[in-house]
Amino acid sequence: MILNYIWIGFFVVAFIVALARLLFFGDLTVFPDMVNATFSASKTAFEISIGLTGVLSLWLGLMRIGEKGGLINALSRLISPLFERLFPEIPKGHPVMGNLFMNVAANMLGLDNAATPLGLKAMEGLQTLNTDKERASNAMIMFLVLNTSGLTIIPISVMVYRAQLGAAMPTDVFIPILIATFAATLAGIISVAIYQKINLFNKVIFFTLGGVSLFIAGITYILSTLPQTEIAGYSTTAANVILFSIIMLFIFSGIKKKINVYDAFIEGAKEGFNTAIRIIPYLVAILVAIGVFRASGCIDYIVQGAIGIVETLGIDARFVPALPTALMKPLSGSGARGLMVDAMTTYGADSFVGRLSCIFQGATDTTFYILAVYFGSVGVTRTRHAVSCGLIADVVGVIAAIFVCYLFF
């Protein structure tokens, strides 16, 4: 429903602005530009979708090997001590905990298609434990905020779009996204814990979150001591080493389980092809709307106004053109994805704005969409502090994304 209003809004506002430019300024090019934008945006959406096929097939094939090889289950077992403390209301050994683990693991591995059904199943399980069926339980809120904060180890989709749009090193945003998304997740967990009076100084919680925080802070500090020209190189090298190590880990997990690794890969790769074809109409819809919105001059007016305000405050305004992606992300994943693609197309995939848009896209998730779908699936109408905690995670993720983009690029 939100995306419906956003999509209509792009066209209505663009038409009003274009009509004003025609009537008051005699601009005879604005409407031809908008019509041309519909054709060029449609062509771009189709080309991007087809270009995604190979890379999506590769990664979904590898993910299927990891799934059958037990890697996701192993990850679930690894984080179970932490989850038992973050979800104290869930009885130990309850089946819903397995669904929670699988959903979070799927999100961390960038498996959006798998994460949503697992998340809905987890919400159904949490609802069975909920004493007030219309009011969100503490466990539901913690689970939702973990989803909305968007913790992702492998931002596959972002790297795929960067590769398709001509980035020299599509993986150079890997570590910046990891830092930004961890900051958002940590902020979300802390805000929910404060609301729910969860003891953050519990040994398991403190040492797990504290240890990972120190690791992320150490990476950030080390990189901050390097010359600006070297940071991107070290980041890209580290990202590629980590990603290829993960690929080998998937393959070795399949070998250890004695599964047919090749057949498992083919099975997953077929889903990659289907996914690439399935997103064509969605990508066409959102890119055409954004293309018309941009051709009308709306985005330029918004960006120039924001730049003026930021420069008045004495702040470097290079980040402002990427802000539409950050503002759209809590409302619509596909809308934010379209704005990310638009930023890379307009400014260049390897530009500061293009990279920052990618980091925004990977740093958080679609807060309002997730809350609507997950709570709506079980009939919860009173969300309590879920929205406020989710938005806290979003704001921290955006600030962290801006910070690391200036640091790295």
C-alpha positions as CSV (number, residue, x, y, z in Angstrom):
1,M,0.0,0.0,0.0
2,I,2.8,2.4,0.9
3,L,4.6,1.7,-2.4
4,N,1.3,2.3,-4.3
5,Y,1.1,5.9,-2.8
6,I,4.8,6.5,-3.4
7,W,4.5,5.4,-7.0
8,I,1.5,7.6,-7.7
9,G,3.1,10.5,-5.9
10,F,6.1,10.5,-8.1
11,F,3.9,10.9,-11.2
12,V,1.5,13.5,-9.7
13,V,4.3,15.7,-8.2
14,A,6.3,15.4,-11.4
15,F,3.3,16.5,-13.5
16,I,2.5,19.5,-11.3
17,V,6.1,20.7,-11.3
18,A,6.4,20.2,-15.1
19,L,3.1,22.0,-15.7
20,A,4.4,24.9,-13.6
21,R,7.6,25.1,-15.5
22,L,5.7,25.2,-18.8
23,L,3.1,27.8,-17.8
24,F,5.3,30.1,-15.7
25,F,8.7,29.8,-17.3
26,G,7.8,28.7,-20.8
27,D,10.0,25.6,-20.6
28,L,9.0,23.7,-23.8
29,T,11.5,20.8,-23.1
30,V,10.2,19.5,-19.8
31,F,7.3,17.3,-21.1
32,P,9.4,15.8,-24.0
33,D,12.1,15.1,-21.5
34,M,9.7,13.3,-19.2
35,V,8.3,11.2,-22.0
36,N,11.8,10.3,-23.2
37,A,12.6,9.3,-19.6
38,T,9.9,6.7,-19.6
39,F,11.5,5.0,-22.6
40,S,15.1,5.2,-21.4
41,A,14.2,4.1,-17.9
42,S,12.2,1.1,-19.2
43,K,15.2,0.1,-21.3
44,T,17.6,0.5,-18.4
45,A,15.4,-1.6,-16.1
46,F,15.2,-4.4,-18.6
47,E,19.0,-4.4,-19.3
48,I,19.8,-4.4,-15.6
49,S,17.4,-7.3,-14.9
50,I,18.8,-9.4,-17.7
51,G,22.3,-8.5,-16.6
52,L,21.6,-9.7,-13.1
53,T,20.8,-13.2,-14.2
54,G,24.4,-14.6,-14.2
55,V,25.5,-13.2,-10.9
56,L,22.2,-14.0,-9.1
57,S,22.4,-17.6,-10.4
58,L,26.0,-17.8,-9.2
59,W,25.3,-16.7,-5.7
60,L,22.0,-18.4,-5.2
61,G,23.7,-21.6,-6.4
62,L,26.4,-21.2,-3.8
63,M,23.8,-20.4,-1.1
64,R,22.0,-23.6,-1.9
65,I,25.2,-25.6,-1.4
66,G,25.6,-23.8,2.0
67,E,22.0,-24.6,2.9
68,K,22.3,-28.3,2.1
69,G,25.8,-28.4,3.6
70,G,24.4,-27.3,6.9
71,L,26.3,-24.0,7.0
72,I,23.1,-22.0,7.9
73,N,22.2,-24.4,10.6
74,A,25.8,-24.1,12.0
75,L,25.5,-20.4,12.0
76,S,22.2,-20.7,13.9
77,R,23.8,-22.9,16.6
78,L,26.7,-20.4,16.9
79,I,24.4,-17.4,17.7
80,S,21.9,-19.4,19.9
81,P,23.5,-18.4,23.3
82,L,23.1,-14.7,22.4
83,F,19.5,-15.2,21.2
84,E,18.5,-17.0,24.4
85,R,19.4,-13.8,26.3
86,L,17.8,-11.4,23.8
87,F,14.5,-13.4,23.8
88,P,14.1,-14.4,27.4
89,E,10.3,-14.8,27.0
90,I,10.8,-17.8,24.6
91,P,11.1,-21.1,26.5
92,K,14.4,-22.8,26.0
93,G,14.3,-25.4,23.2
94,H,11.0,-24.0,21.8
95,P,10.7,-24.7,18.0
96,V,10.2,-21.0,17.2
97,M,13.8,-20.3,18.1
98,G,14.9,-22.4,15.1
99,N,12.8,-20.2,12.8
100,L,14.3,-17.1,14.3
101,F,17.8,-18.3,13.7
102,M,17.1,-19.3,10.1
103,N,15.5,-16.0,9.3
104,V,18.4,-13.9,10.8
105,A,20.9,-16.2,9.1
106,A,19.2,-15.8,5.7
107,N,19.2,-12.0,6.2
108,M,22.9,-12.1,7.1
109,L,23.7,-14.0,3.9
110,G,21.6,-11.7,1.8
111,L,18.9,-14.4,1.0
112,D,15.9,-12.0,1.0
113,N,13.6,-14.5,-0.8
114,A,14.3,-17.1,1.9
115,A,14.2,-14.7,4.8
116,T,10.6,-13.4,4.4
117,P,8.8,-16.8,4.5
118,L,11.1,-17.9,7.4
119,G,10.3,-14.6,9.2
120,L,6.5,-15.0,8.7
121,K,6.7,-18.5,10.1
122,A,8.7,-17.2,13.1
123,M,6.0,-14.6,13.7
124,E,3.3,-17.2,13.7
125,G,5.3,-19.1,16.3
126,L,5.8,-16.0,18.4
127,Q,2.1,-15.3,18.2
128,T,1.3,-18.7,19.8
129,L,3.4,-17.6,22.8
130,N,1.7,-14.1,22.9
131,T,-0.8,-13.7,25.7
132,D,-2.4,-10.6,24.1
133,K,-3.0,-11.4,20.4
134,E,-3.5,-7.8,19.3
135,R,-0.5,-6.4,21.2
136,A,3.1,-7.0,20.1
137,S,5.1,-9.1,22.6
138,N,8.7,-8.2,23.6
139,A,10.0,-11.1,21.6
140,M,8.2,-9.9,18.5
141,I,9.6,-6.4,18.8
142,M,13.2,-7.6,19.2
143,F,12.7,-9.9,16.2
144,L,11.3,-7.1,14.1
145,V,14.0,-4.7,14.9
146,L,16.7,-7.3,14.1
147,N,15.0,-7.5,10.7
148,T,14.6,-3.8,10.1
149,S,18.2,-3.0,11.1
150,G,19.2,-5.1,8.1
151,L,22.3,-6.8,9.4
152,T,23.9,-8.3,6.3
153,I,27.3,-10.0,6.0
154,I,27.1,-10.5,2.3
155,P,25.3,-7.6,0.5
156,I,24.9,-9.6,-2.7
157,S,22.2,-7.5,-4.4
158,V,24.1,-4.3,-3.9
159,M,27.3,-5.7,-5.4
160,V,25.4,-7.2,-8.3
161,Y,23.9,-3.9,-9.2
162,R,27.3,-2.2,-8.9
163,A,28.8,-4.8,-11.3
164,Q,25.9,-4.4,-13.7
165,L,26.3,-0.6,-13.8
166,G,30.0,-0.7,-14.5
167,A,31.8,-0.3,-11.2
168,A,35.5,-1.0,-11.5
169,M,35.4,-2.9,-8.1
170,P,31.8,-3.8,-7.2
171,T,33.0,-5.2,-3.9
172,D,34.6,-2.0,-2.6
173,V,31.5,-1.1,-0.6
174,F,31.5,-4.5,1.2
175,I,33.4,-3.4,4.4
176,P,31.7,0.1,4.6
177,I,28.3,-1.7,4.4
178,L,29.3,-4.2,7.1
179,I,30.3,-1.3,9.4
180,A,27.2,0.7,8.8
181,T,24.7,-2.2,9.1
182,F,26.4,-3.4,12.3
183,A,26.0,0.1,13.8
184,A,22.3,0.1,12.9
185,T,21.8,-3.4,14.4
186,L,23.7,-2.5,17.6
187,A,21.6,0.6,18.0
188,G,18.4,-1.3,17.4
189,I,19.3,-4.0,19.9
190,I,20.3,-1.5,22.6
191,S,17.2,0.6,22.1
192,V,14.9,-2.5,22.5
193,A,16.9,-3.8,25.4
194,I,16.5,-0.4,27.2
195,Y,12.7,-0.5,26.6
196,Q,12.4,-4.1,27.7
197,K,14.9,-3.9,30.6
198,I,17.1,-6.6,29.1
199,N,20.4,-6.8,31.0
200,L,23.0,-5.7,28.4
201,F,25.8,-6.5,30.9
202,N,24.9,-10.1,30.9
203,K,28.2,-11.9,30.1
204,V,27.0,-13.5,26.8
205,I,25.4,-10.3,25.5
206,F,28.2,-8.0,26.7
207,F,31.1,-10.0,25.4
208,T,29.4,-10.9,22.1
209,L,28.3,-7.4,21.2
210,G,31.3,-5.8,22.8
211,G,33.7,-8.1,21.0
212,V,32.2,-7.5,17.6
213,S,32.0,-3.8,18.3
214,L,35.7,-3.7,19.2
215,F,36.5,-5.7,16.0
216,I,34.5,-3.2,13.9
217,A,36.0,-0.2,15.7
218,G,39.5,-1.7,15.2
219,I,39.0,-2.0,11.5
220,T,37.7,1.5,11.3
221,Y,40.6,2.9,13.3
222,I,43.3,1.0,11.3
223,L,41.8,2.2,8.1
224,S,41.5,5.8,9.4
225,T,45.2,5.9,9.9
226,L,45.9,5.0,6.2
227,P,46.2,7.6,3.4
228,Q,42.9,8.2,1.7
229,T,44.3,6.8,-1.6
230,E,45.1,3.4,0.1
231,I,41.9,2.9,2.1
232,A,39.8,1.8,-0.9
233,G,42.5,-0.6,-2.1
234,Y,42.9,-2.3,1.3
235,S,39.1,-2.4,1.7
236,T,38.6,-4.0,-1.7
237,T,41.3,-6.6,-1.2
238,A,40.0,-7.6,2.2
239,A,36.4,-7.8,0.9
240,N,37.5,-10.1,-2.0
241,V,39.5,-12.3,0.3
242,I,36.5,-12.6,2.7
243,L,34.0,-13.2,-0.1
244,F,36.1,-15.9,-1.8
245,S,36.8,-17.5,1.6
246,I,33.0,-17.7,2.1
247,I,32.6,-19.3,-1.3
248,M,35.1,-22.0,-0.4
249,L,33.4,-22.4,3.0
250,F,30.1,-23.1,1.2
251,I,31.8,-25.7,-1.1
252,F,33.7,-27.4,1.7
253,S,30.5,-27.6,3.8
254,G,28.9,-29.5,0.9
255,I,31.9,-31.8,0.5
256,K,31.8,-32.5,4.3
257,K,28.1,-33.4,4.1
258,K,28.9,-35.6,1.1
259,I,26.2,-33.9,-1.0
260,N,26.3,-33.6,-4.8
261,V,27.8,-30.1,-4.8
262,Y,27.3,-29.6,-8.5
263,D,23.6,-30.6,-8.5
264,A,23.0,-28.4,-5.5
265,F,24.6,-25.4,-7.3
266,I,22.4,-26.0,-10.4
267,E,19.3,-26.2,-8.3
268,G,20.0,-22.9,-6.6
269,A,21.2,-21.3,-9.9
270,K,17.8,-22.0,-11.5
271,E,16.2,-19.9,-8.8
272,G,18.6,-17.1,-9.7
273,F,17.4,-17.0,-13.3
274,N,13.7,-17.0,-12.2
275,T,14.4,-14.2,-9.7
276,A,16.1,-12.0,-12.3
277,I,13.1,-12.4,-14.7
278,R,10.6,-11.9,-11.9
279,I,12.0,-8.5,-10.9
280,I,11.7,-7.0,-14.4
281,P,8.2,-5.5,-14.0
282,Y,8.9,-4.1,-10.5
283,L,12.2,-2.5,-11.6
284,V,10.5,-1.1,-14.7
285,A,7.7,0.4,-12.6
286,I,9.9,2.1,-10.1
287,L,12.7,3.3,-12.5
288,V,10.1,4.8,-14.8
289,A,8.5,6.7,-11.9
290,I,11.9,8.0,-10.7
291,G,13.0,8.8,-14.2
292,V,9.9,11.0,-14.7
293,F,10.4,12.6,-11.3
294,R,14.0,13.4,-12.1
295,A,13.2,14.7,-15.7
296,S,10.6,17.1,-14.2
297,G,13.4,18.7,-12.1
298,C,11.9,17.6,-8.7
299,I,15.0,15.7,-7.5
300,D,17.3,18.6,-8.6
301,Y,15.2,21.1,-6.7
302,I,15.2,18.9,-3.6
303,V,18.9,18.3,-3.7
304,Q,19.8,21.9,-4.4
305,G,17.7,23.1,-1.5
306,A,19.2,20.5,0.9
307,I,22.7,21.4,-0.3
308,G,22.0,25.1,0.4
309,I,20.9,24.3,3.9
310,V,23.8,22.0,4.6
311,E,26.4,24.5,3.3
312,T,24.9,27.2,5.4
313,L,25.7,25.1,8.4
314,G,29.2,24.8,7.2
315,I,29.0,21.0,6.4
316,D,30.5,19.2,3.4
317,A,27.4,18.6,1.2
318,R,28.7,15.8,-1.0
319,F,26.4,13.3,0.7
320,V,23.2,15.2,0.0
321,P,22.5,13.8,-3.5
322,A,22.5,10.3,-2.1
323,L,20.0,11.1,0.7
324,P,16.9,10.2,-1.4
325,T,17.9,6.5,-1.2
326,A,18.3,6.8,2.6
327,L,14.9,8.5,3.0
328,M,13.2,6.0,0.8
329,K,14.7,2.9,2.4
330,P,12.4,2.7,5.5
331,L,9.3,2.9,3.2
332,S,10.2,0.8,0.2
333,G,13.0,-1.6,-0.6
334,S,12.3,-1.5,-4.4
335,G,11.9,2.3,-4.3
336,A,15.3,2.7,-2.5
337,R,16.8,0.2,-5.0
338,G,15.5,2.3,-7.8
339,L,17.0,5.5,-6.4
340,M,20.3,3.7,-5.8
341,V,20.4,2.7,-9.5
342,D,19.3,6.2,-10.5
343,A,22.2,7.7,-8.4
344,M,24.8,5.3,-9.9
345,T,23.4,6.0,-13.4
346,T,23.4,9.8,-13.0
347,Y,26.6,10.3,-11.0
348,G,28.5,7.1,-11.8
349,A,28.8,3.8,-10.0
350,D,32.3,4.7,-8.6
351,S,31.3,8.3,-7.7
352,F,31.0,9.3,-4.0
353,V,27.2,9.7,-4.4
354,G,27.0,6.3,-6.2
355,R,28.9,4.5,-3.5
356,L,27.1,6.2,-0.6
357,S,23.7,5.3,-2.2
358,C,24.9,1.7,-2.2
359,I,26.0,1.9,1.4
360,F,22.6,3.4,2.4
361,Q,20.9,0.6,0.6
362,G,22.9,-2.1,2.4
363,A,22.9,-0.4,5.9
364,T,19.3,-0.9,6.9
365,D,16.1,-2.5,5.8
366,T,12.5,-1.5,4.9
367,T,11.2,-0.7,8.4
368,F,7.6,0.2,7.7
369,Y,7.2,-2.5,5.1
370,I,8.5,-5.2,7.4
371,L,6.4,-4.0,10.3
372,A,3.3,-4.0,8.2
373,V,3.8,-7.4,6.6
374,Y,5.0,-9.2,9.7
375,F,2.6,-7.8,12.2
376,G,-0.2,-7.9,9.7
377,S,0.3,-11.6,9.1
378,V,-0.6,-12.4,12.7
379,G,-3.2,-9.7,13.3
380,V,-1.1,-7.5,15.7
381,T,-2.4,-3.9,15.7
382,R,-0.6,-2.4,18.8
383,T,3.1,-2.3,17.8
384,R,4.3,-0.6,21.1
385,H,7.9,0.6,20.7
386,A,8.7,-1.4,17.5
387,V,8.4,1.7,15.2
388,S,10.5,4.0,17.4
389,C,13.3,1.4,17.9
390,G,13.3,0.5,14.2
391,L,13.7,4.2,13.3
392,I,16.5,4.6,15.8
393,A,18.3,1.8,14.0
394,D,17.6,3.5,10.6
395,V,19.0,6.9,11.7
396,V,22.1,5.4,13.2
397,G,22.6,3.3,10.1
398,V,22.4,6.4,7.9
399,I,24.8,8.4,10.0
400,A,27.3,5.5,10.1
401,A,27.0,5.1,6.3
402,I,27.8,8.8,5.7
403,F,30.8,8.5,8.2
404,V,32.3,5.4,6.6
405,C,31.8,6.7,3.1
406,Y,33.8,9.9,3.9
407,L,36.4,7.6,5.6
408,F,36.8,5.1,2.8
409,F,36.1,7.2,-0.4
